[in-house]
Amino acid sequence: MGCGPRLEPAQAGGLGCALVHRVLTFVRLPPADRVLAVRAAGWLVAARVALWTLPFARVQELVERLGARRGTVGVAPGRLAWTVETTARSIPQATCLTQALAAQVMLSRAGESPELHIGVATDRGAFEAHAWLELHGRPLVGDRELDRYARLESGN
């Protein structure tokens, strides 16, 4: 069991198998996918920091303004969503809301019109919230157990 040839900690530079695996996976991606993953990481970090430091209404304004600029063109929405969700596994505290906001900016910049949704569930004895992104009325990012969540209305 392991992540390849057994390396002593000094040989691996102190890196764990998980990190080595992530780096190798990234390097093996086609160049276009590497660029997309780096962009996704940037937007995920930006969304995470914004959520930590700004009121949510301000974060929403920024997402709309940043999404209005055109950028990522020619990327299939499903591929972009997969990249955001996969890259998020390497970003600390990249919650469902962080992922949905990052994907919203990227999809908007690609000329799409995604919709952010937030829902709540109390069916497991405790309050639980979830965010997801829809495109053309279909869940794209955060598509898990959505039937459990009552969608909150935006009030706009």
N, C-alpha and C positions, 0 to 999 in steps of 0.2 A: 504494500500500500504506500502511496506517496504521490508526489507530483513530478516524477521523473527520476533521473539518476540521483542517488542519495548524495547530498552535499553537506559537508560539515558547516556549522554556522559561519566560520571564518571564510569558507569558500563561497557561500551564498551571500556574503556581505551582511549577514544578520537578517536577511529577508526571509519571511515565511513563505511556505508553499503557495498560499493563496495569492500573495502579491506577485510572486514569480509567474504563476499561472495567468494572472491578469495582464501582466506586461507582455508575456508571450502571445496571448490571445490578441492583444492590441496590435502588436507588431505584425502578426499574420493577416490582419485585415487588409483588404484592398485599400489603396491610398485614399480613394473618395470616402470610404467608410471611416478611416482614421480621422480625416478632416471633420466629418460629421460628428464623430465621437468627441473630439476636442471641443467643437462648438457646443455640443450638448453639455459637456462638463462645465464649460464657462457659464452657460445659462443656468445650469443647476446651482452652481455656487452663487451666482448673482441673485437668483431667486431665494436661496436659503438665507443669505446675508440680509436681503431686503425684508424677509419675513421676520428676522430677528430684530431688526432695527427700526422699522417703519410701521405706522398704522396700516392695516390691511387696505383701507380705501386708497391710500397713497401707492401701495404696491400695485393695486389694480390699475391706477392711472398710468404708472410707469410701464406696466405690461402692455397696455393699449398703445401708448406712445411709441415704445420700442418696436412693437409689432407692426406699426404703420410703415416703418422703413422696409423697403424690399431688400431681400438678401438671399437666403437659401432657395434656389430655384432648381427645378428638375428632380427633386427628391420626392419619392412616393410617400404620402402621409403615413402609411403603415410602417415603412422603413424608418422614418423619422421617429415615430412613436416607439418602435422597438429599440432604437438607439438610445433615446432618452431613458427608457425604463432599464435597459441593460447598464448604461453608464451610471445611473443612479445608485447601483449596488456598490459602487466604489466611492461615493460621496457621502460623508457622514451626515446623518439626519436628513437625507433627501427624502422627505415624507411624500405622501401622495399629493399633497398640495404643492410642494416644491416641484415635483415632476410635472404636474398639470400646468403650472405657470410657465416653466421652462419650455414645455412643448407648445403651449399657447403662443409664446413669442416666436418660436421657430416656425410654426405652421403659418402664423399670420404673415411673417416675413416672406414665406413661400407663396403668398397670395391666397391662402385659405382663410376661412372664417370659422375657427373653432369656438366652442362654447364651454366655459368653465361651469361646473356644477359642484355644489357641496350638499351633502346629505347627512342626516343623523339617523342612528339606529339605537334602540334601547332594548332590543330583543334578547340580549345576553345578560341582563341584569345591571348593566352599567352603560353610561352614556358613551357613545362612540360616534365619531365623525369620519367622513371620507370625502375626498375630492376626486373628481374625474373630469376628463375632457371629452367632449363629443364633437364629431365632425359630420355634418349632413345628417344629424339626428341619431348617429350611431356612436357608441362608446369607442374611444380610441386609446386613451391613456387612463390607467386606473380601473380597467374593466374587470372587477372582481366582486362577486356577490352583490351586485347593484340592487337586486330585488329586496335586500335587507334595509336599504336606506331610503328615508323620505327626503325628497329633494327640497331644499330650502329655496324660497323665492327671493329674488334679488331686491325687490322693492323699487326697481327703476321703472 
